[in-house]
Amino acid sequence: MEIINDRKEKLELEYPCNWCYKVIGNDKESVQNAVKDVINDRDHKLTHSNASKSGKYVSMNLDMLVHNDDDRQFIYEALKKHNDVKMVL
């Protein structure tokens, strides 16, 4: 269950739907490679979001169609476990 507020309501989504993951890594190339490793040839849009002041980290938005909750969670977990990814939001 995903809690989205203090009332502990479950997030209700209608699938398929577009979903945006914020993927954080050391640099643009490592994030791009991680996304490629995880989603292969699926249609997606990967755009630069932000960089830390020190330049140590970069965040990118991954927008793509997810087909169901398992698909959405699988992509999240696979990105999170990838060695080139520091964090996924």
PDB file of N, CA, C and O in Angstrom:
ATOM      1  N   MET A   1       0.842  -1.180   0.000  1.00  0.00           N
ATOM      2  CA  MET A   1       0.000   0.000   0.000  1.00  0.00           C
ATOM      3  C   MET A   1       0.882   1.237   0.000  1.00  0.00           C
ATOM      4  O   MET A   1       1.912   1.282   0.673  1.00  0.00           O
ATOM      5  N   GLU A   2       0.474   2.218  -0.747  1.00  0.00           N
ATOM      6  CA  GLU A   2       1.197   3.484  -0.780  1.00  0.00           C
ATOM      7  C   GLU A   2       0.370   4.530  -0.056  1.00  0.00           C
ATOM      8  O   GLU A   2      -0.798   4.746  -0.382  1.00  0.00           O
ATOM      9  N   ILE A   3       0.973   5.172   0.917  1.00  0.00           N
ATOM     10  CA  ILE A   3       0.270   6.192   1.687  1.00  0.00           C
ATOM     11  C   ILE A   3       0.583   7.552   1.083  1.00  0.00           C
ATOM     12  O   ILE A   3       1.747   7.929   0.948  1.00  0.00           O
ATOM     13  N   ILE A   4      -0.469   8.286   0.720  1.00  0.00           N
ATOM     14  CA  ILE A   4      -0.251   9.576   0.075  1.00  0.00           C
ATOM     15  C   ILE A   4      -0.638  10.743   0.958  1.00  0.00           C
ATOM     16  O   ILE A   4      -0.407  11.896   0.593  1.00  0.00           O
ATOM     17  N   ASN A   5      -1.217  10.471   2.106  1.00  0.00           N
ATOM     18  CA  ASN A   5      -1.551  11.548   3.029  1.00  0.00           C
ATOM     19  C   ASN A   5      -1.756  10.970   4.423  1.00  0.00           C
ATOM     20  O   ASN A   5      -1.620   9.763   4.620  1.00  0.00           O
ATOM     21  N   ASP A   6      -2.079  11.809   5.378  1.00  0.00           N
ATOM     22  CA  ASP A   6      -2.243  11.364   6.760  1.00  0.00           C
ATOM     23  C   ASP A   6      -3.456  10.468   6.963  1.00  0.00           C
ATOM     24  O   ASP A   6      -3.557   9.780   7.978  1.00  0.00           O
ATOM     25  N   ARG A   7      -4.376  10.472   6.005  1.00  0.00           N
ATOM     26  CA  ARG A   7      -5.579   9.651   6.142  1.00  0.00           C
ATOM     27  C   ARG A   7      -5.338   8.219   5.689  1.00  0.00           C
ATOM     28  O   ARG A   7      -6.250   7.393   5.741  1.00  0.00           O
ATOM     29  N   LYS A   8      -4.135   7.917   5.249  1.00  0.00           N
ATOM     30  CA  LYS A   8      -3.729   6.569   4.845  1.00  0.00           C
ATOM     31  C   LYS A   8      -4.585   6.019   3.712  1.00  0.00           C
ATOM     32  O   LYS A   8      -4.944   4.841   3.703  1.00  0.00           O
ATOM     33  N   GLU A   9      -4.906   6.887   2.760  1.00  0.00           N
ATOM     34  CA  GLU A   9      -5.645   6.448   1.589  1.00  0.00           C
ATOM     35  C   GLU A   9      -4.672   5.850   0.583  1.00  0.00           C
ATOM     36  O   GLU A   9      -3.569   6.359   0.387  1.00  0.00           O
ATOM     37  N   LYS A  10      -5.095   4.770  -0.046  1.00  0.00           N
ATOM     38  CA  LYS A  10      -4.259   4.136  -1.060  1.00  0.00           C
ATOM     39  C   LYS A  10      -4.352   4.916  -2.369  1.00  0.00           C
ATOM     40  O   LYS A  10      -5.420   5.394  -2.750  1.00  0.00           O
ATOM     41  N   LEU A  11      -3.216   5.036  -3.046  1.00  0.00           N
ATOM     42  CA  LEU A  11      -3.150   5.697  -4.337  1.00  0.00           C
ATOM     43  C   LEU A  11      -3.938   4.882  -5.355  1.00  0.00           C
ATOM     44  O   LEU A  11      -3.652   3.703  -5.562  1.00  0.00           O
ATOM     45  N   GLU A  12      -4.915   5.495  -5.980  1.00  0.00           N
ATOM     46  CA  GLU A  12      -5.730   4.819  -6.992  1.00  0.00           C
ATOM     47  C   GLU A  12      -5.361   5.361  -8.364  1.00  0.00           C
ATOM     48  O   GLU A  12      -5.478   6.559  -8.619  1.00  0.00           O
ATOM     49  N   LEU A  13      -4.923   4.488  -9.231  1.00  0.00           N
ATOM     50  CA  LEU A  13      -4.538   4.871 -10.586  1.00  0.00           C
ATOM     51  C   LEU A  13      -5.307   4.030 -11.589  1.00  0.00           C
ATOM     52  O   LEU A  13      -5.653   2.880 -11.318  1.00  0.00           O
ATOM     53  N   GLU A  14      -5.569   4.613 -12.743  1.00  0.00           N
ATOM     54  CA  GLU A  14      -6.158   3.861 -13.844  1.00  0.00           C
ATOM     55  C   GLU A  14      -5.053   3.553 -14.833  1.00  0.00           C
ATOM     56  O   GLU A  14      -4.391   4.456 -15.346  1.00  0.00           O
ATOM     57  N   TYR A  15      -4.862   2.278 -15.094  1.00  0.00           N
ATOM     58  CA  TYR A  15      -3.804   1.834 -16.001  1.00  0.00           C
ATOM     59  C   TYR A  15      -4.386   1.480 -17.352  1.00  0.00           C
ATOM     60  O   TYR A  15      -5.556   1.110 -17.445  1.00  0.00           O
ATOM     61  N   PRO A  16      -3.589   1.587 -18.399  1.00  0.00           N
ATOM     62  CA  PRO A  16      -2.235   2.133 -18.437  1.00  0.00           C
ATOM     63  C   PRO A  16      -2.254   3.644 -18.225  1.00  0.00           C
ATOM     64  O   PRO A  16      -3.245   4.310 -18.524  1.00  0.00           O
ATOM     65  N   CYS A  17      -1.152   4.174 -17.708  1.00  0.00           N
ATOM     66  CA  CYS A  17      -1.047   5.618 -17.491  1.00  0.00           C
ATOM     67  C   CYS A  17       0.409   6.052 -17.641  1.00  0.00           C
ATOM     68  O   CYS A  17       1.327   5.238 -17.544  1.00  0.00           O
ATOM     69  N   ASN A  18       0.598   7.327 -17.875  1.00  0.00           N
ATOM     70  CA  ASN A  18       1.948   7.884 -17.936  1.00  0.00           C
ATOM     71  C   ASN A  18       2.463   8.071 -16.519  1.00  0.00           C
ATOM     72  O   ASN A  18       1.720   8.481 -15.627  1.00  0.00           O
ATOM     73  N   TRP A  19       3.732   7.771 -16.318  1.00  0.00           N
ATOM     74  CA  TRP A  19       4.338   7.883 -14.994  1.00  0.00           C
ATOM     75  C   TRP A  19       5.692   8.555 -15.132  1.00  0.00           C
ATOM     76  O   TRP A  19       6.407   8.332 -16.109  1.00  0.00           O
ATOM     77  N   CYS A  20       6.041   9.375 -14.159  1.00  0.00           N
ATOM     78  CA  CYS A  20       7.331  10.052 -14.171  1.00  0.00           C
ATOM     79  C   CYS A  20       8.154   9.602 -12.968  1.00  0.00           C
ATOM     80  O   CYS A  20       7.722   9.734 -11.823  1.00  0.00           O
ATOM     81  N   TYR A  21       9.331   9.074 -13.239  1.00  0.00           N
ATOM     82  CA  TYR A  21      10.310   8.733 -12.208  1.00  0.00           C
ATOM     83  C   TYR A  21      11.390   9.807 -12.238  1.00  0.00           C
ATOM     84  O   TYR A  21      11.818  10.228 -13.312  1.00  0.00           O
ATOM     85  N   LYS A  22      11.826  10.246 -11.078  1.00  0.00           N
ATOM     86  CA  LYS A  22      12.986  11.135 -11.003  1.00  0.00           C
ATOM     87  C   LYS A  22      14.165  10.247 -10.613  1.00  0.00           C
ATOM     88  O   LYS A  22      14.182   9.651  -9.535  1.00  0.00           O
ATOM     89  N   VAL A  23      15.144  10.169 -11.503  1.00  0.00           N
ATOM     90  CA  VAL A  23      16.283   9.272 -11.322  1.00  0.00           C
ATOM     91  C   VAL A  23      17.520  10.121 -11.053  1.00  0.00           C
ATOM     92  O   VAL A  23      17.845  11.022 -11.826  1.00  0.00           O
ATOM     93  N   ILE A  24      18.208   9.827  -9.952  1.00  0.00           N
ATOM     94  CA  ILE A  24      19.370  10.608  -9.529  1.00  0.00           C
ATOM     95  C   ILE A  24      20.619   9.728  -9.593  1.00  0.00           C
ATOM     96  O   ILE A  24      20.634   8.602  -9.095  1.00  0.00           O
ATOM     97  N   GLY A  25      21.667  10.274 -10.223  1.00  0.00           N
ATOM     98  CA  GLY A  25      22.930   9.559 -10.346  1.00  0.00           C
ATOM     99  C   GLY A  25      24.093  10.529 -10.338  1.00  0.00           C
ATOM    100  O   GLY A  25      23.914  11.728 -10.125  1.00  0.00           O
ATOM    101  N   ASN A  26      25.291  10.001 -10.572  1.00  0.00           N
ATOM    102  CA  ASN A  26      26.496  10.837 -10.550  1.00  0.00           C
ATOM    103  C   ASN A  26      26.615  11.746 -11.763  1.00  0.00           C
ATOM    104  O   ASN A  26      27.122  12.863 -11.656  1.00  0.00           O
ATOM    105  N   ASP A  27      26.155  11.278 -12.911  1.00  0.00           N
ATOM    106  CA  ASP A  27      26.237  12.091 -14.123  1.00  0.00           C
ATOM    107  C   ASP A  27      25.181  11.636 -15.121  1.00  0.00           C
ATOM    108  O   ASP A  27      24.557  10.587 -14.960  1.00  0.00           O
ATOM    109  N   LYS A  28      24.998  12.450 -16.151  1.00  0.00           N
ATOM    110  CA  LYS A  28      23.956  12.212 -17.150  1.00  0.00           C
ATOM    111  C   LYS A  28      24.130  10.854 -17.833  1.00  0.00           C
ATOM    112  O   LYS A  28      23.162  10.114 -18.005  1.00  0.00           O
ATOM    113  N   GLU A  29      25.353  10.533 -18.215  1.00  0.00           N
ATOM    114  CA  GLU A  29      25.614   9.298 -18.944  1.00  0.00           C
ATOM    115  C   GLU A  29      25.289   8.065 -18.112  1.00  0.00           C
ATOM    116  O   GLU A  29      24.734   7.098 -18.634  1.00  0.00           O
ATOM    117  N   SER A  30      25.626   8.084 -16.828  1.00  0.00           N
ATOM    118  CA  SER A  30      25.344   6.917 -15.992  1.00  0.00           C
ATOM    119  C   SER A  30      23.842   6.730 -15.799  1.00  0.00           C
ATOM    120  O   SER A  30      23.362   5.597 -15.764  1.00  0.00           O
ATOM    121  N   VAL A  31      23.100   7.820 -15.674  1.00  0.00           N
ATOM    122  CA  VAL A  31      21.642   7.716 -15.558  1.00  0.00           C
ATOM    123  C   VAL A  31      21.062   7.189 -16.869  1.00  0.00           C
ATOM    124  O   VAL A  31      20.188   6.321 -16.855  1.00  0.00           O
ATOM    125  N   GLN A  32      21.537   7.702 -17.991  1.00  0.00           N
ATOM    126  CA  GLN A  32      21.055   7.227 -19.293  1.00  0.00           C
ATOM    127  C   GLN A  32      21.321   5.733 -19.464  1.00  0.00           C
ATOM    128  O   GLN A  32      20.456   5.003 -19.948  1.00  0.00           O
ATOM    129  N   ASN A  33      22.499   5.279 -19.075  1.00  0.00           N
ATOM    130  CA  ASN A  33      22.833   3.856 -19.183  1.00  0.00           C
ATOM    131  C   ASN A  33      21.970   3.004 -18.270  1.00  0.00           C
ATOM    132  O   ASN A  33      21.539   1.918 -18.660  1.00  0.00           O
ATOM    133  N   ALA A  34      21.712   3.479 -17.063  1.00  0.00           N
ATOM    134  CA  ALA A  34      20.870   2.735 -16.129  1.00  0.00           C
ATOM    135  C   ALA A  34      19.459   2.589 -16.684  1.00  0.00           C
ATOM    136  O   ALA A  34      18.876   1.505 -16.634  1.00  0.00           O
ATOM    137  N   VAL A  35      18.917   3.669 -17.209  1.00  0.00           N
ATOM    138  CA  VAL A  35      17.569   3.621 -17.785  1.00  0.00           C
ATOM    139  C   VAL A  35      17.538   2.636 -18.948  1.00  0.00           C
ATOM    140  O   VAL A  35      16.605   1.841 -19.063  1.00  0.00           O
ATOM    141  N   LYS A  36      18.537   2.681 -19.800  1.00  0.00           N
ATOM    142  CA  LYS A  36      18.599   1.760 -20.937  1.00  0.00           C
ATOM    143  C   LYS A  36      18.668   0.312 -20.460  1.00  0.00           C
ATOM    144  O   LYS A  36      18.001  -0.558 -21.021  1.00  0.00           O
ATOM    145  N   ASP A  37      19.467   0.050 -19.431  1.00  0.00           N
ATOM    146  CA  ASP A  37      19.584  -1.304 -18.887  1.00  0.00           C
ATOM    147  C   ASP A  37      18.254  -1.814 -18.345  1.00  0.00           C
ATOM    148  O   ASP A  37      17.931  -2.991 -18.499  1.00  0.00           O
ATOM    149  N   VAL A  38      17.488  -0.941 -17.717  1.00  0.00           N
ATOM    150  CA  VAL A  38      16.252  -1.360 -17.048  1.00  0.00           C
ATOM    151  C   VAL A  38      15.077  -1.480 -18.013  1.00  0.00           C
ATOM    152  O   VAL A  38      14.345  -2.469 -17.977  1.00  0.00           O
ATOM    153  N   ILE A  39      14.892  -0.487 -18.870  1.00  0.00           N
ATOM    154  CA  ILE A  39      13.673  -0.504 -19.692  1.00  0.00           C
ATOM    155  C   ILE A  39      13.907  -0.947 -21.128  1.00  0.00           C
ATOM    156  O   ILE A  39      12.953  -1.034 -21.901  1.00  0.00           O
ATOM    157  N   ASN A  40      15.133  -1.224 -21.501  1.00  0.00           N
ATOM    158  CA  ASN A  40      15.467  -1.707 -22.844  1.00  0.00           C
ATOM    159  C   ASN A  40      14.921  -0.780 -23.918  1.00  0.00           C
ATOM    160  O   ASN A  40      15.263   0.402 -23.957  1.00  0.00           O
ATOM    161  N   ASP A  41      14.075  -1.313 -24.788  1.00  0.00           N
ATOM    162  CA  ASP A  41      13.589  -0.551 -25.944  1.00  0.00           C
ATOM    163  C   ASP A  41      12.196   0.041 -25.745  1.00  0.00           C
ATOM    164  O   ASP A  41      11.580   0.485 -26.714  1.00  0.00           O
ATOM    165  N   ARG A  42      11.693   0.059 -24.531  1.00  0.00           N
ATOM    166  CA  ARG A  42      10.356   0.629 -24.312  1.00  0.00           C
ATOM    167  C   ARG A  42      10.375   2.127 -24.592  1.00  0.00           C
ATOM    168  O   ARG A  42      11.367   2.809 -24.334  1.00  0.00           O
ATOM    169  N   ASP A  43       9.258   2.628 -25.126  1.00  0.00           N
ATOM    170  CA  ASP A  43       9.141   4.061 -25.383  1.00  0.00           C
ATOM    171  C   ASP A  43       9.246   4.832 -24.078  1.00  0.00           C
ATOM    172  O   ASP A  43       8.631   4.468 -23.075  1.00  0.00           O
ATOM    173  N   HIS A  44      10.032   5.901 -24.104  1.00  0.00           N
ATOM    174  CA  HIS A  44      10.201   6.728 -22.916  1.00  0.00           C
ATOM    175  C   HIS A  44      10.773   8.080 -23.324  1.00  0.00           C
ATOM    176  O   HIS A  44      11.235   8.270 -24.450  1.00  0.00           O
ATOM    177  N   LYS A  45      10.729   8.997 -22.391  1.00  0.00           N
ATOM    178  CA  LYS A  45      11.350  10.310 -22.585  1.00  0.00           C
ATOM    179  C   LYS A  45      12.204  10.569 -21.352  1.00  0.00           C
ATOM    180  O   LYS A  45      11.703  10.544 -20.228  1.00  0.00           O
ATOM    181  N   LEU A  46      13.484  10.816 -21.561  1.00  0.00           N
ATOM    182  CA  LEU A  46      14.416  11.073 -20.468  1.00  0.00           C
ATOM    183  C   LEU A  46      14.950  12.484 -20.631  1.00  0.00           C
ATOM    184  O   LEU A  46      15.611  12.795 -21.621  1.00  0.00           O
ATOM    185  N   THR A  47      14.660  13.340 -19.653  1.00  0.00           N
ATOM    186  CA  THR A  47      15.063  14.742 -19.745  1.00  0.00           C
ATOM    187  C   THR A  47      15.817  15.164 -18.492  1.00  0.00           C
ATOM    188  O   THR A  47      15.561  14.668 -17.395  1.00  0.00           O
ATOM    189  N   HIS A  48      16.751  16.091 -18.680  1.00  0.00           N
ATOM    190  CA  HIS A  48      17.514  16.635 -17.560  1.00  0.00           C
ATOM    191  C   HIS A  48      16.579  17.403 -16.637  1.00  0.00           C
ATOM    192  O   HIS A  48      15.721  18.154 -17.099  1.00  0.00           O
ATOM    193  N   SER A  49      16.743  17.216 -15.347  1.00  0.00           N
ATOM    194  CA  SER A  49      15.916  17.913 -14.374  1.00  0.00           C
ATOM    195  C   SER A  49      16.726  18.949 -13.609  1.00  0.00           C
ATOM    196  O   SER A  49      16.376  20.129 -13.581  1.00  0.00           O
ATOM    197  N   ASN A  50      17.820  18.496 -12.984  1.00  0.00           N
ATOM    198  CA  ASN A  50      18.585  19.396 -12.130  1.00  0.00           C
ATOM    199  C   ASN A  50      19.979  18.813 -11.886  1.00  0.00           C
ATOM    200  O   ASN A  50      20.225  17.632 -12.133  1.00  0.00           O
ATOM    201  N   ALA A  51      20.873  19.653 -11.401  1.00  0.00           N
ATOM    202  CA  ALA A  51      22.203  19.211 -10.982  1.00  0.00           C
ATOM    203  C   ALA A  51      22.499  19.845  -9.633  1.00  0.00           C
ATOM    204  O   ALA A  51      22.073  20.967  -9.358  1.00  0.00           O
ATOM    205  N   SER A  52      23.227  19.126  -8.797  1.00  0.00           N
ATOM    206  CA  SER A  52      23.584  19.682  -7.495  1.00  0.00           C
ATOM    207  C   SER A  52      24.545  20.851  -7.684  1.00  0.00           C
ATOM    208  O   SER A  52      25.215  20.953  -8.711  1.00  0.00           O
ATOM    209  N   LYS A  53      24.606  21.723  -6.693  1.00  0.00           N
ATOM    210  CA  LYS A  53      25.497  22.891  -6.774  1.00  0.00           C
ATOM    211  C   LYS A  53      26.946  22.480  -7.001  1.00  0.00           C
ATOM    212  O   LYS A  53      27.678  23.127  -7.750  1.00  0.00           O
ATOM    213  N   SER A  54      27.343  21.408  -6.353  1.00  0.00           N
ATOM    214  CA  SER A  54      28.728  20.951  -6.478  1.00  0.00           C
ATOM    215  C   SER A  54      28.972  20.182  -7.776  1.00  0.00           C
ATOM    216  O   SER A  54      30.119  19.942  -8.153  1.00  0.00           O
ATOM    217  N   GLY A  55      27.894  19.799  -8.455  1.00  0.00           N
ATOM    218  CA  GLY A  55      28.039  19.021  -9.679  1.00  0.00           C
ATOM    219  C   GLY A  55      28.237  17.545  -9.426  1.00  0.00           C
ATOM    220  O   GLY A  55      28.512  16.785 -10.354  1.00  0.00           O
ATOM    221  N   LYS A  56      28.101  17.130  -8.176  1.00  0.00           N
ATOM    222  CA  LYS A  56      28.327  15.736  -7.816  1.00  0.00           C
ATOM    223  C   LYS A  56      27.190  14.826  -8.278  1.00  0.00           C
ATOM    224  O   LYS A  56      27.417  13.651  -8.567  1.00  0.00           O
ATOM    225  N   TYR A  57      25.968  15.361  -8.350  1.00  0.00           N
ATOM    226  CA  TYR A  57      24.799  14.572  -8.729  1.00  0.00           C
ATOM    227  C   TYR A  57      23.992  15.281  -9.802  1.00  0.00           C
ATOM    228  O   TYR A  57      24.010  16.506  -9.920  1.00  0.00           O
ATOM    229  N   VAL A  58      23.279  14.469 -10.583  1.00  0.00           N
ATOM    230  CA  VAL A  58      22.359  14.995 -11.585  1.00  0.00           C
ATOM    231  C   VAL A  58      21.039  14.232 -11.451  1.00  0.00           C
ATOM    232  O   VAL A  58      21.029  13.033 -11.171  1.00  0.00           O
ATOM    233  N   SER A  59      19.939  14.937 -11.652  1.00  0.00           N
ATOM    234  CA  SER A  59      18.643  14.265 -11.654  1.00  0.00           C
ATOM    235  C   SER A  59      18.025  14.398 -13.036  1.00  0.00           C
ATOM    236  O   SER A  59      18.158  15.418 -13.713  1.00  0.00           O
ATOM    237  N   MET A  60      17.342  13.322 -13.430  1.00  0.00           N
ATOM    238  CA  MET A  60      16.683  13.297 -14.729  1.00  0.00           C
ATOM    239  C   MET A  60      15.275  12.747 -14.553  1.00  0.00           C
ATOM    240  O   MET A  60      15.030  11.894 -13.699  1.00  0.00           O
ATOM    241  N   ASN A  61      14.351  13.248 -15.375  1.00  0.00           N
ATOM    242  CA  ASN A  61      12.974  12.767 -15.353  1.00  0.00           C
ATOM    243  C   ASN A  61      12.801  11.696 -16.419  1.00  0.00           C
ATOM    244  O   ASN A  61      13.121  11.905 -17.590  1.00  0.00           O
ATOM    245  N   LEU A  62      12.292  10.551 -15.996  1.00  0.00           N
ATOM    246  CA  LEU A  62      11.968   9.461 -16.907  1.00  0.00           C
ATOM    247  C   LEU A  62      10.452   9.384 -17.012  1.00  0.00           C
ATOM    248  O   LEU A  62       9.779   8.987 -16.061  1.00  0.00           O
ATOM    249  N   ASP A  63       9.919   9.762 -18.161  1.00  0.00           N
ATOM    250  CA  ASP A  63       8.480   9.706 -18.412  1.00  0.00           C
ATOM    251  C   ASP A  63       8.197   8.530 -19.333  1.00  0.00           C
ATOM    252  O   ASP A  63       8.823   8.379 -20.382  1.00  0.00           O
ATOM    253  N   MET A  64       7.233   7.691 -18.920  1.00  0.00           N
ATOM    254  CA  MET A  64       6.900   6.531 -19.742  1.00  0.00           C
ATOM    255  C   MET A  64       5.529   5.986 -19.386  1.00  0.00           C
ATOM    256  O   MET A  64       4.959   6.328 -18.349  1.00  0.00           O
ATOM    257  N   LEU A  65       5.013   5.143 -20.247  1.00  0.00           N
ATOM    258  CA  LEU A  65       3.737   4.494 -20.028  1.00  0.00           C
ATOM    259  C   LEU A  65       3.965   3.247 -19.188  1.00  0.00           C
ATOM    260  O   LEU A  65       4.800   2.406 -19.520  1.00  0.00           O
ATOM    261  N   VAL A  66       3.214   3.136 -18.095  1.00  0.00           N
ATOM    262  CA  VAL A  66       3.245   1.909 -17.294  1.00  0.00           C
ATOM    263  C   VAL A  66       1.900   1.215 -17.465  1.00  0.00           C
ATOM    264  O   VAL A  66       0.858   1.865 -17.538  1.00  0.00           O
ATOM    265  N   HIS A  67       1.935  -0.110 -17.529  1.00  0.00           N
ATOM    266  CA  HIS A  67       0.739  -0.872 -17.882  1.00  0.00           C
ATOM    267  C   HIS A  67      -0.090  -1.310 -16.685  1.00  0.00           C
ATOM    268  O   HIS A  67      -1.296  -1.522 -16.809  1.00  0.00           O
ATOM    269  N   ASN A  68       0.543  -1.445 -15.535  1.00  0.00           N
ATOM    270  CA  ASN A  68      -0.169  -1.843 -14.317  1.00  0.00           C
ATOM    271  C   ASN A  68       0.723  -1.544 -13.114  1.00  0.00           C
ATOM    272  O   ASN A  68       1.858  -1.093 -13.270  1.00  0.00           O
ATOM    273  N   ASP A  69       0.210  -1.794 -11.937  1.00  0.00           N
ATOM    274  CA  ASP A  69       0.954  -1.472 -10.719  1.00  0.00           C
ATOM    275  C   ASP A  69       2.239  -2.293 -10.611  1.00  0.00           C
ATOM    276  O   ASP A  69       3.269  -1.779 -10.175  1.00  0.00           O
ATOM    277  N   ASP A  70       2.181  -3.553 -11.002  1.00  0.00           N
ATOM    278  CA  ASP A  70       3.385  -4.392 -10.954  1.00  0.00           C
ATOM    279  C   ASP A  70       4.471  -3.852 -11.879  1.00  0.00           C
ATOM    280  O   ASP A  70       5.649  -3.842 -11.520  1.00  0.00           O
ATOM    281  N   ASP A  71       4.080  -3.407 -13.059  1.00  0.00           N
ATOM    282  CA  ASP A  71       5.015  -2.821 -14.018  1.00  0.00           C
ATOM    283  C   ASP A  71       5.658  -1.572 -13.423  1.00  0.00           C
ATOM    284  O   ASP A  71       6.876  -1.407 -13.490  1.00  0.00           O
ATOM    285  N   ARG A  72       4.849  -0.700 -12.846  1.00  0.00           N
ATOM    286  CA  ARG A  72       5.338   0.549 -12.247  1.00  0.00           C
ATOM    287  C   ARG A  72       6.323   0.260 -11.113  1.00  0.00           C
ATOM    288  O   ARG A  72       7.385   0.877 -11.036  1.00  0.00           O
ATOM    289  N   GLN A  73       5.970  -0.670 -10.245  1.00  0.00           N
ATOM    290  CA  GLN A  73       6.825  -1.015  -9.107  1.00  0.00           C
ATOM    291  C   GLN A  73       8.107  -1.722  -9.553  1.00  0.00           C
ATOM    292  O   GLN A  73       9.177  -1.488  -8.991  1.00  0.00           O
ATOM    293  N   PHE A  74       7.994  -2.591 -10.571  1.00  0.00           N
ATOM    294  CA  PHE A  74       9.173  -3.304 -11.063  1.00  0.00           C
ATOM    295  C   PHE A  74      10.220  -2.323 -11.583  1.00  0.00           C
ATOM    296  O   PHE A  74      11.404  -2.446 -11.269  1.00  0.00           O
ATOM    297  N   ILE A  75       9.781  -1.351 -12.378  1.00  0.00           N
ATOM    298  CA  ILE A  75      10.707  -0.363 -12.932  1.00  0.00           C
ATOM    299  C   ILE A  75      11.350   0.439 -11.807  1.00  0.00           C
ATOM    300  O   ILE A  75      12.558   0.676 -11.824  1.00  0.00           O
ATOM    301  N   TYR A  76      10.551   0.855 -10.833  1.00  0.00           N
ATOM    302  CA  TYR A  76      11.067   1.609  -9.685  1.00  0.00           C
ATOM    303  C   TYR A  76      12.148   0.801  -8.958  1.00  0.00           C
ATOM    304  O   TYR A  76      13.239   1.309  -8.699  1.00  0.00           O
ATOM    305  N   GLU A  77      11.843  -0.444  -8.635  1.00  0.00           N
ATOM    306  CA  GLU A  77      12.789  -1.279  -7.885  1.00  0.00           C
ATOM    307  C   GLU A  77      14.047  -1.571  -8.701  1.00  0.00           C
ATOM    308  O   GLU A  77      15.152  -1.556  -8.158  1.00  0.00           O
ATOM    309  N   ALA A  78      13.892  -1.833  -9.993  1.00  0.00           N
ATOM    310  CA  ALA A  78      15.051  -2.133 -10.839  1.00  0.00           C
ATOM    311  C   ALA A  78      15.966  -0.921 -10.960  1.00  0.00           C
ATOM    312  O   ALA A  78      17.188  -1.057 -10.914  1.00  0.00           O
ATOM    313  N   LEU A  79      15.383   0.256 -11.115  1.00  0.00           N
ATOM    314  CA  LEU A  79      16.202   1.475 -11.163  1.00  0.00           C
ATOM    315  C   LEU A  79      16.912   1.693  -9.832  1.00  0.00           C
ATOM    316  O   LEU A  79      18.098   2.023  -9.797  1.00  0.00           O
ATOM    317  N   LYS A  80      16.179   1.505  -8.742  1.00  0.00           N
ATOM    318  CA  LYS A  80      16.734   1.727  -7.401  1.00  0.00           C
ATOM    319  C   LYS A  80      17.922   0.800  -7.122  1.00  0.00           C
ATOM    320  O   LYS A  80      18.872   1.195  -6.446  1.00  0.00           O
ATOM    321  N   LYS A  81      17.871  -0.414  -7.634  1.00  0.00           N
ATOM    322  CA  LYS A  81      18.930  -1.397  -7.391  1.00  0.00           C
ATOM    323  C   LYS A  81      20.127  -1.236  -8.330  1.00  0.00           C
ATOM    324  O   LYS A  81      21.187  -1.809  -8.081  1.00  0.00           O
ATOM    325  N   HIS A  82      19.967  -0.468  -9.397  1.00  0.00           N
ATOM    326  CA  HIS A  82      21.043  -0.326 -10.383  1.00  0.00           C
ATOM    327  C   HIS A  82      22.237   0.397  -9.755  1.00  0.00           C
ATOM    328  O   HIS A  82      22.060   1.371  -9.023  1.00  0.00           O
ATOM    329  N   ASN A  83      23.432  -0.074 -10.037  1.00  0.00           N
ATOM    330  CA  ASN A  83      24.651   0.489  -9.438  1.00  0.00           C
ATOM    331  C   ASN A  83      24.890   1.950  -9.784  1.00  0.00           C
ATOM    332  O   ASN A  83      25.502   2.675  -8.999  1.00  0.00           O
ATOM    333  N   ASP A  84      24.420   2.397 -10.942  1.00  0.00           N
ATOM    334  CA  ASP A  84      24.651   3.781 -11.362  1.00  0.00           C
ATOM    335  C   ASP A  84      23.602   4.757 -10.842  1.00  0.00           C
ATOM    336  O   ASP A  84      23.697   5.959 -11.089  1.00  0.00           O
ATOM    337  N   VAL A  85      22.607   4.252 -10.128  1.00  0.00           N
ATOM    338  CA  VAL A  85      21.525   5.101  -9.624  1.00  0.00           C
ATOM    339  C   VAL A  85      21.685   5.289  -8.119  1.00  0.00           C
ATOM    340  O   VAL A  85      21.834   4.321  -7.373  1.00  0.00           O
ATOM    341  N   LYS A  86      21.653   6.540  -7.687  1.00  0.00           N
ATOM    342  CA  LYS A  86      21.765   6.849  -6.260  1.00  0.00           C
ATOM    343  C   LYS A  86      20.404   6.855  -5.579  1.00  0.00           C
ATOM    344  O   LYS A  86      20.280   6.451  -4.423  1.00  0.00           O
ATOM    345  N   MET A  87      19.370   7.321  -6.309  1.00  0.00           N
ATOM    346  CA  MET A  87      18.041   7.433  -5.719  1.00  0.00           C
ATOM    347  C   MET A  87      16.998   7.511  -6.828  1.00  0.00           C
ATOM    348  O   MET A  87      17.275   8.003  -7.922  1.00  0.00           O
ATOM    349  N   VAL A  88      15.788   7.017  -6.531  1.00  0.00           N
ATOM    350  CA  VAL A  88      14.656   7.130  -7.449  1.00  0.00           C
ATOM    351  C   VAL A  88      13.482   7.681  -6.659  1.00  0.00           C
ATOM    352  O   VAL A  88      13.168   7.201  -5.570  1.00  0.00           O
ATOM    353  N   LEU A  89      12.843   8.689  -7.220  1.00  0.00           N
ATOM    354  CA  LEU A  89      11.655   9.269  -6.592  1.00  0.00           C
ATOM    355  C   LEU A  89      10.476   9.085  -7.524  1.00  0.00           C
ATOM    356  O   LEU A  89       9.363   9.499  -7.201  1.00  0.00           O
TER     357      LEU A  89
END
